[in-house]
Amino acid sequence: MNKAIKTLVLSVAVAATTLTATAGIATARDRDGYWRGDSGHRHHRRDRDRDALIGGALGLATGVIIGGALASQPRYEERRYVEPEYYPEPEPRVIYRRQPVYAPSYEPWTQSWYDYCAQRYRSFNPQSGTFVGYDGREHFCTAG
């Protein structure tokens, strides 16, 4: 139940008990200490006091019962253990790497070296084995 509803029920119970206990007090009294109830009969003051005690006891008992019922309600939601979800391990990734391709290395001053350097550099000089680079200097041709 909502807290506001519990408070409202408890307040109504206490108000009803109080009204029950004090209902006979507002009646008219005689000079002798007697009072007249709703039925018009005369009653002594002791009867009124006894009725008030009985009403008070009933109100106290009702309050104890309702208060105990409200107090026994759990204040918080019960905690429950929930199994954690396990996710399967991802499959290992296979990475394919290309094998490095190495250019054939040519020994200087061999026929294959001459052919490679003459094809690669337009300014290749076969007599010195050099070529002219973009910086304007001569560089020795290293094939591979």
KENUBA-628941 format. One record per atom (N, C-alpha, C): residue number from 1; chain; z, x negated, y. Coordinates in nm, 4 decimals, always signed. Layout:
% residues N
+-----+---+----------+----------+----------+
:   k : c :       up :     east :    north :
+-----+---+----------+----------+----------+
: NUM : A :        Z :        X :        Y :
...
+-----+---+----------+----------+----------+
//
This chain:
% residues 144
+-----+---+----------+----------+----------+
:   k : c :       up :     east :    north :
+-----+---+----------+----------+----------+
:   1 : A :  +0.0000 :  -0.0835 :  -0.1184 :
:   1 : A :  +0.0000 :  +0.0000 :  +0.0000 :
:   1 : A :  +0.0000 :  -0.0876 :  +0.1242 :
:   2 : A :  -0.0495 :  -0.0321 :  +0.2263 :
:   2 : A :  -0.0528 :  -0.1021 :  +0.3533 :
:   2 : A :  +0.0886 :  -0.1071 :  +0.4119 :
:   3 : A :  +0.1189 :  -0.2089 :  +0.4882 :
:   3 : A :  +0.2523 :  -0.2243 :  +0.5460 :
:   3 : A :  +0.2856 :  -0.1096 :  +0.6409 :
:   4 : A :  +0.1879 :  -0.0619 :  +0.7159 :
:   4 : A :  +0.2112 :  +0.0478 :  +0.8101 :
:   4 : A :  +0.2447 :  +0.1773 :  +0.7351 :
:   5 : A :  +0.1774 :  +0.2005 :  +0.6229 :
:   5 : A :  +0.2053 :  +0.3208 :  +0.5447 :
:   5 : A :  +0.3456 :  +0.3146 :  +0.4852 :
:   6 : A :  +0.3859 :  +0.1968 :  +0.4376 :
:   6 : A :  +0.5206 :  +0.1815 :  +0.3826 :
:   6 : A :  +0.6260 :  +0.2089 :  +0.4891 :
:   7 : A :  +0.6049 :  +0.1576 :  +0.6081 :
:   7 : A :  +0.6995 :  +0.1791 :  +0.7169 :
:   7 : A :  +0.7063 :  +0.3266 :  +0.7540 :
:   8 : A :  +0.5923 :  +0.3934 :  +0.7573 :
:   8 : A :  +0.5885 :  +0.5350 :  +0.7902 :
:   8 : A :  +0.6640 :  +0.6182 :  +0.6865 :
:   9 : A :  +0.6429 :  +0.5910 :  +0.5589 :
:   9 : A :  +0.7123 :  +0.6654 :  +0.4528 :
:   9 : A :  +0.8632 :  +0.6448 :  +0.4631 :
:  10 : A :  +0.9053 :  +0.5219 :  +0.4838 :
:  10 : A :  +1.0477 :  +0.4919 :  +0.4960 :
:  10 : A :  +1.1080 :  +0.5609 :  +0.6181 :
:  11 : A :  +1.0366 :  +0.5629 :  +0.7296 :
:  11 : A :  +1.0865 :  +0.6282 :  +0.8509 :
:  11 : A :  +1.1008 :  +0.7789 :  +0.8311 :
:  12 : A :  +1.0048 :  +0.8404 :  +0.7641 :
:  12 : A :  +1.0122 :  +0.9845 :  +0.7374 :
:  12 : A :  +1.1306 :  +1.0148 :  +0.6454 :
:  13 : A :  +1.1546 :  +0.9307 :  +0.5456 :
:  13 : A :  +1.2668 :  +0.9529 :  +0.4539 :
:  13 : A :  +1.4004 :  +0.9423 :  +0.5277 :
:  14 : A :  +1.4137 :  +0.8439 :  +0.6141 :
:  14 : A :  +1.5385 :  +0.8281 :  +0.6895 :
:  14 : A :  +1.5580 :  +0.9451 :  +0.7851 :
:  15 : A :  +1.4510 :  +0.9892 :  +0.8525 :
:  15 : A :  +1.4616 :  +1.1015 :  +0.9453 :
:  15 : A :  +1.4996 :  +1.2293 :  +0.8714 :
:  16 : A :  +1.4405 :  +1.2521 :  +0.7555 :
:  16 : A :  +1.4723 :  +1.3727 :  +0.6779 :
:  16 : A :  +1.6176 :  +1.3702 :  +0.6317 :
:  17 : A :  +1.6665 :  +1.2546 :  +0.5927 :
:  17 : A :  +1.8059 :  +1.2420 :  +0.5488 :
:  17 : A :  +1.9017 :  +1.2661 :  +0.6644 :
:  18 : A :  +1.8704 :  +1.2121 :  +0.7797 :
:  18 : A :  +1.9556 :  +1.2305 :  +0.8971 :
:  18 : A :  +1.9594 :  +1.3771 :  +0.9384 :
:  19 : A :  +1.8452 :  +1.4421 :  +0.9375 :
:  19 : A :  +1.8414 :  +1.5837 :  +0.9740 :
:  19 : A :  +1.9198 :  +1.6687 :  +0.8745 :
:  20 : A :  +1.9145 :  +1.6342 :  +0.7482 :
:  20 : A :  +1.9889 :  +1.7086 :  +0.6464 :
:  20 : A :  +2.1389 :  +1.6932 :  +0.6680 :
:  21 : A :  +2.1831 :  +1.5728 :  +0.7005 :
:  21 : A :  +2.3264 :  +1.5464 :  +0.7168 :
:  21 : A :  +2.3822 :  +1.6116 :  +0.8427 :
:  22 : A :  +2.3027 :  +1.6250 :  +0.9462 :
:  22 : A :  +2.3521 :  +1.6782 :  +1.0740 :
:  22 : A :  +2.3142 :  +1.8239 :  +1.0965 :
:  23 : A :  +2.2595 :  +1.8910 :  +1.0002 :
:  23 : A :  +2.2124 :  +2.0283 :  +1.0205 :
:  23 : A :  +2.3272 :  +2.1252 :  +1.0494 :
:  24 : A :  +2.4428 :  +2.1058 :  +0.9896 :
:  24 : A :  +2.5531 :  +2.1992 :  +1.0080 :
:  24 : A :  +2.6382 :  +2.1741 :  +1.1307 :
:  25 : A :  +2.6185 :  +2.0665 :  +1.2031 :
:  25 : A :  +2.7034 :  +2.0308 :  +1.3163 :
:  25 : A :  +2.6769 :  +2.1203 :  +1.4368 :
:  26 : A :  +2.5571 :  +2.1665 :  +1.4546 :
:  26 : A :  +2.5208 :  +2.2399 :  +1.5754 :
:  26 : A :  +2.5579 :  +2.3876 :  +1.5706 :
:  27 : A :  +2.6358 :  +2.4298 :  +1.4753 :
:  27 : A :  +2.6728 :  +2.5710 :  +1.4676 :
:  27 : A :  +2.7964 :  +2.5994 :  +1.5530 :
:  28 : A :  +2.8202 :  +2.7233 :  +1.5837 :
:  28 : A :  +2.9300 :  +2.7626 :  +1.6724 :
:  28 : A :  +3.0640 :  +2.7570 :  +1.5995 :
:  29 : A :  +3.1711 :  +2.7182 :  +1.6726 :
:  29 : A :  +3.3049 :  +2.7116 :  +1.6157 :
:  29 : A :  +3.3922 :  +2.8238 :  +1.6734 :
:  30 : A :  +3.4882 :  +2.8630 :  +1.5932 :
:  30 : A :  +3.5906 :  +2.9564 :  +1.6421 :
:  30 : A :  +3.7042 :  +2.8767 :  +1.7040 :
:  31 : A :  +3.8020 :  +2.9523 :  +1.7599 :
:  31 : A :  +3.9196 :  +2.8876 :  +1.8170 :
:  31 : A :  +4.0061 :  +2.8239 :  +1.7096 :
:  32 : A :  +4.0030 :  +2.8729 :  +1.5895 :
:  32 : A :  +4.0902 :  +2.8247 :  +1.4829 :
:  32 : A :  +4.0362 :  +2.6998 :  +1.4129 :
:  33 : A :  +3.9177 :  +2.6506 :  +1.4501 :
:  33 : A :  +3.8595 :  +2.5370 :  +1.3799 :
:  33 : A :  +3.7593 :  +2.5790 :  +1.2752 :
:  34 : A :  +3.7378 :  +2.7089 :  +1.2640 :
:  34 : A :  +3.6367 :  +2.7567 :  +1.1702 :
:  34 : A :  +3.5016 :  +2.7548 :  +1.2390 :
:  35 : A :  +3.4009 :  +2.7504 :  +1.1622 :
:  35 : A :  +3.2665 :  +2.7567 :  +1.2190 :
:  35 : A :  +3.1840 :  +2.8527 :  +1.1392 :
:  36 : A :  +3.0823 :  +2.9048 :  +1.2042 :
:  36 : A :  +2.9962 :  +3.0030 :  +1.1394 :
:  36 : A :  +2.8652 :  +2.9353 :  +1.1008 :
:  37 : A :  +2.8294 :  +2.9507 :  +0.9767 :
:  37 : A :  +2.7034 :  +2.8960 :  +0.9276 :
:  37 : A :  +2.5895 :  +2.9908 :  +0.9572 :
:  38 : A :  +2.4730 :  +2.9618 :  +0.9026 :
:  38 : A :  +2.3550 :  +3.0461 :  +0.9250 :
:  38 : A :  +2.3728 :  +3.1844 :  +0.8626 :
:  39 : A :  +2.4523 :  +3.1928 :  +0.7590 :
:  39 : A :  +2.4685 :  +3.3226 :  +0.6920 :
:  39 : A :  +2.5707 :  +3.4112 :  +0.7631 :
:  40 : A :  +2.6430 :  +3.3564 :  +0.8603 :
:  40 : A :  +2.7394 :  +3.4353 :  +0.9359 :
:  40 : A :  +2.8792 :  +3.4308 :  +0.8774 :
:  41 : A :  +2.9008 :  +3.3679 :  +0.7637 :
:  41 : A :  +3.0340 :  +3.3584 :  +0.7056 :
:  41 : A :  +3.1120 :  +3.2492 :  +0.7747 :
:  42 : A :  +3.2440 :  +3.2652 :  +0.7730 :
:  42 : A :  +3.3302 :  +3.1655 :  +0.8341 :
:  42 : A :  +3.3621 :  +3.0551 :  +0.7335 :
:  43 : A :  +3.3554 :  +2.9310 :  +0.7766 :
:  43 : A :  +3.3873 :  +2.8164 :  +0.6925 :
:  43 : A :  +3.4853 :  +2.7291 :  +0.7660 :
:  44 : A :  +3.5648 :  +2.6570 :  +0.6909 :
:  44 : A :  +3.6602 :  +2.5654 :  +0.7531 :
:  44 : A :  +3.5935 :  +2.4320 :  +0.7802 :
:  45 : A :  +3.6573 :  +2.3570 :  +0.8661 :
:  45 : A :  +3.6047 :  +2.2281 :  +0.9087 :
:  45 : A :  +3.5925 :  +2.1318 :  +0.7918 :
:  46 : A :  +3.6830 :  +2.1411 :  +0.6943 :
:  46 : A :  +3.6768 :  +2.0522 :  +0.5782 :
:  46 : A :  +3.5458 :  +2.0704 :  +0.5016 :
:  47 : A :  +3.4998 :  +2.1944 :  +0.4943 :
:  47 : A :  +3.3735 :  +2.2203 :  +0.4249 :
:  47 : A :  +3.2568 :  +2.1503 :  +0.4961 :
:  48 : A :  +3.2622 :  +2.1530 :  +0.6276 :
:  48 : A :  +3.1569 :  +2.0888 :  +0.7047 :
:  48 : A :  +3.1602 :  +1.9377 :  +0.6848 :
:  49 : A :  +3.2793 :  +1.8799 :  +0.6854 :
:  49 : A :  +3.2926 :  +1.7357 :  +0.6647 :
:  49 : A :  +3.2450 :  +1.6962 :  +0.5251 :
:  50 : A :  +3.2784 :  +1.7791 :  +0.4257 :
:  50 : A :  +3.2347 :  +1.7501 :  +0.2897 :
:  50 : A :  +3.0817 :  +1.7560 :  +0.2795 :
:  51 : A :  +3.0216 :  +1.8550 :  +0.3465 :
:  51 : A :  +2.8765 :  +1.8661 :  +0.3452 :
:  51 : A :  +2.8113 :  +1.7449 :  +0.4128 :
:  52 : A :  +2.8735 :  +1.6974 :  +0.5206 :
:  52 : A :  +2.8212 :  +1.5798 :  +0.5897 :
:  52 : A :  +2.8287 :  +1.4564 :  +0.5008 :
:  53 : A :  +2.9385 :  +1.4409 :  +0.4269 :
:  53 : A :  +2.9517 :  +1.3268 :  +0.3363 :
:  53 : A :  +2.8492 :  +1.3332 :  +0.2237 :
:  54 : A :  +2.8287 :  +1.4513 :  +0.1696 :
:  54 : A :  +2.7299 :  +1.4658 :  +0.0625 :
:  54 : A :  +2.5901 :  +1.4352 :  +0.1148 :
:  55 : A :  +2.5578 :  +1.4854 :  +0.2347 :
:  55 : A :  +2.4268 :  +1.4570 :  +0.2941 :
:  55 : A :  +2.4082 :  +1.3090 :  +0.3221 :
:  56 : A :  +2.5142 :  +1.2445 :  +0.3721 :
:  56 : A :  +2.5067 :  +1.1005 :  +0.3983 :
:  56 : A :  +2.4868 :  +1.0211 :  +0.2703 :
:  57 : A :  +2.5593 :  +1.0605 :  +0.1640 :
:  57 : A :  +2.5445 :  +0.9914 :  +0.0360 :
:  57 : A :  +2.4035 :  +1.0090 :  -0.0194 :
:  58 : A :  +2.3503 :  +1.1326 :  -0.0082 :
:  58 : A :  +2.2132 :  +1.1559 :  -0.0546 :
:  58 : A :  +2.1122 :  +1.0734 :  +0.0268 :
:  59 : A :  +2.1338 :  +1.0676 :  +0.1567 :
:  59 : A :  +2.0442 :  +0.9879 :  +0.2416 :
:  59 : A :  +2.0509 :  +0.8399 :  +0.2083 :
:  60 : A :  +2.1736 :  +0.7903 :  +0.1824 :
:  60 : A :  +2.1901 :  +0.6502 :  +0.1458 :
:  60 : A :  +2.1216 :  +0.6215 :  +0.0131 :
:  61 : A :  +2.1398 :  +0.7101 :  -0.0837 :
:  61 : A :  +2.0760 :  +0.6900 :  -0.2147 :
:  61 : A :  +1.9242 :  +0.6923 :  -0.2026 :
:  62 : A :  +1.8724 :  +0.7860 :  -0.1230 :
:  62 : A :  +1.7273 :  +0.7940 :  -0.1043 :
:  62 : A :  +1.6749 :  +0.6670 :  -0.0374 :
:  63 : A :  +1.7460 :  +0.6180 :  +0.0633 :
:  63 : A :  +1.7050 :  +0.4951 :  +0.1320 :
:  63 : A :  +1.7067 :  +0.3750 :  +0.0394 :
:  64 : A :  +1.8103 :  +0.3679 :  -0.0464 :
:  64 : A :  +1.8192 :  +0.2549 :  -0.1399 :
:  64 : A :  +1.7034 :  +0.2598 :  -0.2393 :
:  65 : A :  +1.6713 :  +0.3790 :  -0.2893 :
:  65 : A :  +1.5622 :  +0.3915 :  -0.3865 :
:  65 : A :  +1.4283 :  +0.3548 :  -0.3230 :
:  66 : A :  +1.4011 :  +0.4098 :  -0.2049 :
:  66 : A :  +1.2730 :  +0.3811 :  -0.1395 :
:  66 : A :  +1.2654 :  +0.2341 :  -0.0965 :
:  67 : A :  +1.3747 :  +0.1824 :  -0.0426 :
:  67 : A :  +1.3755 :  +0.0410 :  -0.0014 :
:  67 : A :  +1.3564 :  -0.0520 :  -0.1198 :
:  68 : A :  +1.4186 :  -0.0191 :  -0.2329 :
:  68 : A :  +1.4007 :  -0.1020 :  -0.3520 :
:  68 : A :  +1.2582 :  -0.0990 :  -0.4033 :
:  69 : A :  +1.1972 :  +0.0195 :  -0.3968 :
:  69 : A :  +1.0587 :  +0.0308 :  -0.4419 :
:  69 : A :  +0.9650 :  -0.0493 :  -0.3515 :
:  70 : A :  +0.9907 :  -0.0445 :  -0.2217 :
:  70 : A :  +0.9063 :  -0.1204 :  -0.1291 :
:  70 : A :  +0.9284 :  -0.2702 :  -0.1428 :
:  71 : A :  +1.0528 :  -0.3087 :  -0.1663 :
:  71 : A :  +1.0824 :  -0.4521 :  -0.1762 :
:  71 : A :  +1.0289 :  -0.5125 :  -0.3048 :
:  72 : A :  +1.0120 :  -0.4311 :  -0.4087 :
:  72 : A :  +0.9656 :  -0.4866 :  -0.5361 :
:  72 : A :  +0.8152 :  -0.5071 :  -0.5402 :
:  73 : A :  +0.7445 :  -0.4637 :  -0.4370 :
:  73 : A :  +0.6000 :  -0.4832 :  -0.4338 :
:  73 : A :  +0.5711 :  -0.6314 :  -0.4122 :
:  74 : A :  +0.4703 :  -0.6860 :  -0.4811 :
:  74 : A :  +0.4366 :  -0.8270 :  -0.4584 :
:  74 : A :  +0.3795 :  -0.8445 :  -0.3175 :
:  75 : A :  +0.4233 :  -0.9502 :  -0.2517 :
:  75 : A :  +0.3800 :  -0.9723 :  -0.1137 :
:  75 : A :  +0.2425 :  -1.0372 :  -0.1072 :
:  76 : A :  +0.2154 :  -1.1205 :  -0.2027 :
:  76 : A :  +0.0891 :  -1.1917 :  -0.2012 :
:  76 : A :  +0.0138 :  -1.1614 :  -0.3295 :
:  77 : A :  -0.1148 :  -1.1811 :  -0.3231 :
:  77 : A :  -0.1975 :  -1.1601 :  -0.4410 :
:  77 : A :  -0.1650 :  -1.2690 :  -0.5425 :
:  78 : A :  -0.1585 :  -1.2311 :  -0.6671 :
:  78 : A :  -0.1266 :  -1.3284 :  -0.7705 :
:  78 : A :  -0.2373 :  -1.4313 :  -0.7796 :
:  79 : A :  -0.1978 :  -1.5560 :  -0.8022 :
:  79 : A :  -0.2966 :  -1.6610 :  -0.8173 :
:  79 : A :  -0.3361 :  -1.6695 :  -0.9634 :
:  80 : A :  -0.4613 :  -1.6825 :  -0.9857 :
:  80 : A :  -0.5121 :  -1.6917 :  -1.1211 :
:  80 : A :  -0.5927 :  -1.8187 :  -1.1360 :
:  81 : A :  -0.5825 :  -1.8788 :  -1.2534 :
:  81 : A :  -0.6593 :  -1.9992 :  -1.2806 :
:  81 : A :  -0.8009 :  -1.9593 :  -1.3178 :
:  82 : A :  -0.8956 :  -2.0203 :  -1.2530 :
:  82 : A :  -1.0350 :  -1.9934 :  -1.2806 :
:  82 : A :  -1.0970 :  -2.1226 :  -1.3322 :
:  83 : A :  -1.1615 :  -2.1113 :  -1.4475 :
:  83 : A :  -1.2269 :  -2.2286 :  -1.5045 :
:  83 : A :  -1.3351 :  -2.2781 :  -1.4093 :
:  84 : A :  -1.3374 :  -2.4074 :  -1.3817 :
:  84 : A :  -1.4439 :  -2.4587 :  -1.2957 :
:  84 : A :  -1.5772 :  -2.4563 :  -1.3694 :
:  85 : A :  -1.6811 :  -2.4369 :  -1.2934 :
:  85 : A :  -1.8137 :  -2.4352 :  -1.3530 :
:  85 : A :  -1.8636 :  -2.5783 :  -1.3648 :
:  86 : A :  -1.9114 :  -2.6112 :  -1.4817 :
:  86 : A :  -1.9646 :  -2.7449 :  -1.5045 :
:  86 : A :  -2.1163 :  -2.7360 :  -1.5068 :
:  87 : A :  -2.1756 :  -2.8215 :  -1.4314 :
:  87 : A :  -2.3205 :  -2.8247 :  -1.4264 :
:  87 : A :  -2.3672 :  -2.9400 :  -1.5146 :
:  88 : A :  -2.4758 :  -2.9200 :  -1.5864 :
:  88 : A :  -2.5237 :  -3.0291 :  -1.6724 :
:  88 : A :  -2.5698 :  -3.1471 :  -1.5882 :
:  89 : A :  -2.5571 :  -3.2627 :  -1.6470 :
:  89 : A :  -2.6022 :  -3.3831 :  -1.5782 :
:  89 : A :  -2.7531 :  -3.3763 :  -1.5604 :
:  90 : A :  -2.8017 :  -3.4191 :  -1.4460 :
:  90 : A :  -2.9473 :  -3.4178 :  -1.4286 :
:  90 : A :  -3.0115 :  -3.5193 :  -1.5227 :
:  91 : A :  -3.1314 :  -3.4885 :  -1.5646 :
:  91 : A :  -3.2015 :  -3.5797 :  -1.6544 :
:  91 : A :  -3.2346 :  -3.7068 :  -1.5781 :
:  92 : A :  -3.2247 :  -3.8190 :  -1.6461 :
:  92 : A :  -3.2544 :  -3.9442 :  -1.5755 :
:  92 : A :  -3.4010 :  -3.9483 :  -1.5322 :
:  93 : A :  -3.4184 :  -3.9961 :  -1.4128 :
:  93 : A :  -3.5543 :  -4.0050 :  -1.3598 :
:  93 : A :  -3.6226 :  -4.1287 :  -1.4151 :
:  94 : A :  -3.7442 :  -4.1123 :  -1.4548 :
:  94 : A :  -3.8226 :  -4.2252 :  -1.5044 :
:  94 : A :  -3.9127 :  -4.2701 :  -1.3912 :
:  95 : A :  -3.8977 :  -4.3939 :  -1.3562 :
:  95 : A :  -3.9768 :  -4.4481 :  -1.2461 :
:  95 : A :  -4.0773 :  -4.5467 :  -1.3050 :
:  96 : A :  -4.1999 :  -4.5156 :  -1.2815 :
:  96 : A :  -4.3057 :  -4.6039 :  -1.3300 :
:  96 : A :  -4.3467 :  -4.6962 :  -1.2153 :
:  97 : A :  -4.3403 :  -4.8225 :  -1.2423 :
:  97 : A :  -4.3815 :  -4.9198 :  -1.1404 :
:  97 : A :  -4.5068 :  -4.9908 :  -1.1877 :
:  98 : A :  -4.5914 :  -5.0048 :  -1.0931 :
:  98 : A :  -4.7148 :  -5.0754 :  -1.1269 :
:  98 : A :  -4.6855 :  -5.2240 :  -1.1415 :
:  99 : A :  -4.7489 :  -5.2814 :  -1.2377 :
:  99 : A :  -4.7349 :  -5.4258 :  -1.2566 :
:  99 : A :  -4.8060 :  -5.4966 :  -1.1414 :
: 100 : A :  -4.7433 :  -5.5967 :  -1.0869 :
: 100 : A :  -4.8098 :  -5.6672 :  -0.9764 :
: 100 : A :  -4.9383 :  -5.7363 :  -1.0255 :
: 101 : A :  -5.0349 :  -5.7261 :  -0.9433 :
: 101 : A :  -5.1630 :  -5.7894 :  -0.9747 :
: 101 : A :  -5.1707 :  -5.9179 :  -0.8949 :
: 102 : A :  -5.1767 :  -6.0246 :  -0.9674 :
: 102 : A :  -5.1840 :  -6.1539 :  -0.9012 :
: 102 : A :  -5.3295 :  -6.1975 :  -0.8944 :
: 103 : A :  -5.3689 :  -6.2444 :  -0.7755 :
: 103 : A :  -5.5056 :  -6.2972 :  -0.7606 :
: 103 : A :  -5.5141 :  -6.4295 :  -0.8366 :
: 104 : A :  -5.6228 :  -6.4505 :  -0.8938 :
: 104 : A :  -5.6348 :  -6.5788 :  -0.9657 :
: 104 : A :  -5.6228 :  -6.6945 :  -0.8671 :
: 105 : A :  -5.5471 :  -6.7902 :  -0.9059 :
: 105 : A :  -5.5315 :  -6.9056 :  -0.8165 :
: 105 : A :  -5.6404 :  -7.0085 :  -0.8511 :
: 106 : A :  -5.6974 :  -7.0575 :  -0.7455 :
: 106 : A :  -5.8064 :  -7.1526 :  -0.7644 :
: 106 : A :  -5.7584 :  -7.2904 :  -0.7228 :
: 107 : A :  -5.7941 :  -7.3893 :  -0.8023 :
: 107 : A :  -5.7624 :  -7.5269 :  -0.7674 :
: 107 : A :  -5.8574 :  -7.5707 :  -0.6556 :
: 108 : A :  -5.8052 :  -7.6381 :  -0.5541 :
: 108 : A :  -5.8951 :  -7.6831 :  -0.4466 :
: 108 : A :  -6.0041 :  -7.7780 :  -0.5018 :
: 109 : A :  -6.1160 :  -7.7666 :  -0.4400 :
: 109 : A :  -6.2324 :  -7.8494 :  -0.4629 :
: 109 : A :  -6.3027 :  -7.8184 :  -0.5951 :
: 110 : A :  -6.2705 :  -7.7038 :  -0.6537 :
: 110 : A :  -6.3465 :  -7.6619 :  -0.7722 :
: 110 : A :  -6.4542 :  -7.5648 :  -0.7271 :
: 111 : A :  -6.5520 :  -7.5374 :  -0.8174 :
: 111 : A :  -6.6625 :  -7.4485 :  -0.7824 :
: 111 : A :  -6.6118 :  -7.3068 :  -0.7520 :
: 112 : A :  -6.5157 :  -7.2579 :  -0.8283 :
: 112 : A :  -6.4611 :  -7.1236 :  -0.8035 :
: 112 : A :  -6.3880 :  -7.1186 :  -0.6690 :
: 113 : A :  -6.3261 :  -7.2298 :  -0.6304 :
: 113 : A :  -6.2587 :  -7.2365 :  -0.5013 :
: 113 : A :  -6.3593 :  -7.2309 :  -0.3889 :
: 114 : A :  -6.4676 :  -7.3049 :  -0.4015 :
: 114 : A :  -6.5731 :  -7.3016 :  -0.3001 :
: 114 : A :  -6.6302 :  -7.1608 :  -0.2859 :
: 115 : A :  -6.6566 :  -7.0986 :  -0.3981 :
: 115 : A :  -6.7154 :  -6.9633 :  -0.3950 :
: 115 : A :  -6.6196 :  -6.8639 :  -0.3266 :
: 116 : A :  -6.4933 :  -6.8721 :  -0.3621 :
: 116 : A :  -6.3946 :  -6.7782 :  -0.3044 :
: 116 : A :  -6.3839 :  -6.7970 :  -0.1536 :
: 117 : A :  -6.3673 :  -6.9200 :  -0.1069 :
: 117 : A :  -6.3486 :  -6.9461 :  +0.0365 :
: 117 : A :  -6.4744 :  -6.9145 :  +0.1158 :
: 118 : A :  -6.5924 :  -6.9423 :  +0.0597 :
: 118 : A :  -6.7176 :  -6.9139 :  +0.1308 :
: 118 : A :  -6.7371 :  -6.7627 :  +0.1434 :
: 119 : A :  -6.6955 :  -6.6866 :  +0.0410 :
: 119 : A :  -6.7101 :  -6.5411 :  +0.0466 :
: 119 : A :  -6.6068 :  -6.4802 :  +0.1400 :
: 120 : A :  -6.4868 :  -6.5366 :  +0.1456 :
: 120 : A :  -6.3771 :  -6.4775 :  +0.2238 :
: 120 : A :  -6.3883 :  -6.5097 :  +0.3720 :
: 121 : A :  -6.4238 :  -6.6344 :  +0.4079 :
: 121 : A :  -6.4248 :  -6.6765 :  +0.5482 :
: 121 : A :  -6.5663 :  -6.7149 :  +0.5890 :
: 122 : A :  -6.6147 :  -6.6516 :  +0.6929 :
: 122 : A :  -6.7513 :  -6.6809 :  +0.7397 :
: 122 : A :  -6.7596 :  -6.8198 :  +0.8026 :
: 123 : A :  -6.6475 :  -6.8690 :  +0.8569 :
: 123 : A :  -6.6486 :  -7.0003 :  +0.9231 :
: 123 : A :  -6.6048 :  -7.1135 :  +0.8288 :
: 124 : A :  -6.6125 :  -7.0905 :  +0.6969 :
: 124 : A :  -6.5669 :  -7.1906 :  +0.6007 :
: 124 : A :  -6.6587 :  -7.3134 :  +0.6049 :
: 125 : A :  -6.5975 :  -7.4294 :  +0.6128 :
: 125 : A :  -6.6714 :  -7.5551 :  +0.6122 :
: 125 : A :  -6.6480 :  -7.6204 :  +0.4753 :
: 126 : A :  -6.7470 :  -7.6241 :  +0.3856 :
: 126 : A :  -6.7262 :  -7.6780 :  +0.2512 :
: 126 : A :  -6.6991 :  -7.8291 :  +0.2496 :
: 127 : A :  -6.7378 :  -7.8997 :  +0.3522 :
: 127 : A :  -6.7142 :  -8.0437 :  +0.3526 :
: 127 : A :  -6.5673 :  -8.0760 :  +0.3793 :
: 128 : A :  -6.5021 :  -8.0022 :  +0.4694 :
: 128 : A :  -6.3605 :  -8.0296 :  +0.4980 :
: 128 : A :  -6.2678 :  -7.9321 :  +0.4252 :
: 129 : A :  -6.3226 :  -7.8218 :  +0.3728 :
: 129 : A :  -6.2418 :  -7.7202 :  +0.3029 :
: 129 : A :  -6.1592 :  -7.6352 :  +0.3994 :
: 130 : A :  -6.2026 :  -7.6273 :  +0.5256 :
: 130 : A :  -6.1275 :  -7.5527 :  +0.6266 :
: 130 : A :  -6.2107 :  -7.4382 :  +0.6815 :
: 131 : A :  -6.1421 :  -7.3495 :  +0.7509 :
: 131 : A :  -6.2081 :  -7.2390 :  +0.8213 :
: 131 : A :  -6.1394 :  -7.2250 :  +0.9566 :
: 132 : A :  -6.2075 :  -7.1607 :  +1.0530 :
: 132 : A :  -6.1536 :  -7.1428 :  +1.1868 :
: 132 : A :  -6.0885 :  -7.0042 :  +1.1911 :
: 133 : A :  -5.9598 :  -7.0027 :  +1.2233 :
: 133 : A :  -5.8864 :  -6.8759 :  +1.2290 :
: 133 : A :  -5.9025 :  -6.8060 :  +1.3625 :
: 134 : A :  -5.8371 :  -6.6887 :  +1.3762 :
: 134 : A :  -5.8452 :  -6.6123 :  +1.5019 :
: 134 : A :  -5.7753 :  -6.6840 :  +1.6166 :
: 135 : A :  -5.6887 :  -6.7775 :  +1.5834 :
: 135 : A :  -5.6199 :  -6.8520 :  +1.6890 :
: 135 : A :  -5.7029 :  -6.9695 :  +1.7399 :
: 136 : A :  -5.8214 :  -6.9888 :  +1.6776 :
: 136 : A :  -5.9106 :  -7.0955 :  +1.7235 :
: 136 : A :  -5.8831 :  -7.2287 :  +1.6558 :
: 137 : A :  -5.7910 :  -7.2395 :  +1.5677 :
: 137 : A :  -5.7611 :  -7.3647 :  +1.4994 :
: 137 : A :  -5.8220 :  -7.3645 :  +1.3594 :
: 138 : A :  -5.8346 :  -7.4829 :  +1.3067 :
: 138 : A :  -5.8869 :  -7.4956 :  +1.1713 :
: 138 : A :  -5.7700 :  -7.4891 :  +1.0720 :
: 139 : A :  -5.7910 :  -7.4146 :  +0.9619 :
: 139 : A :  -5.6888 :  -7.4000 :  +0.8582 :
: 139 : A :  -5.7499 :  -7.4337 :  +0.7244 :
: 140 : A :  -5.6748 :  -7.4969 :  +0.6372 :
: 140 : A :  -5.7255 :  -7.5296 :  +0.5047 :
: 140 : A :  -5.7252 :  -7.4024 :  +0.4199 :
: 141 : A :  -5.8292 :  -7.3812 :  +0.3438 :
: 141 : A :  -5.8427 :  -7.2618 :  +0.2629 :
: 141 : A :  -5.7580 :  -7.2750 :  +0.1356 :
: 142 : A :  -5.6631 :  -7.1839 :  +0.1229 :
: 142 : A :  -5.5817 :  -7.1784 :  +0.0007 :
: 142 : A :  -5.6166 :  -7.0487 :  -0.0696 :
: 143 : A :  -5.6772 :  -7.0600 :  -0.1834 :
: 143 : A :  -5.7189 :  -6.9402 :  -0.2568 :
: 143 : A :  -5.6047 :  -6.8985 :  -0.3479 :
: 144 : A :  -5.5661 :  -6.7732 :  -0.3333 :
: 144 : A :  -5.4665 :  -6.7161 :  -0.4246 :
: 144 : A :  -5.3317 :  -6.7323 :  -0.3799 :
+-----+---+----------+----------+----------+
//
